[in-house]
Amino acid sequence: MRYRYMTQGTCSRVIEFEVEEGKVKDVAFTGGCHGNLQGVGRLVEGMKAEDVIARLEGIRCGAKPTSCPDQLAQALKAVADGQG
């Protein structure tokens, strides 16, 4: 299933992704640092959603309380909690 998550507190505005059989696929960020976010998307491709959450949750961007990777973790948590 394809999901769309509106980010908060980051340069990226939207994260679109799929979760199939518990694995993350086809992650695409809108806005933000394009090269870095493409890299994040490719690195998490095929990983279990809970592993992505464990690795990315809590990452901060400078003085901001969140980051684009953290927002991906929050999006995956929302999907896992049935809020996605």
Order of alpha helices (4+ residues) and beta strands (2+ residues): beta-beta-beta-alpha-alpha-alpha
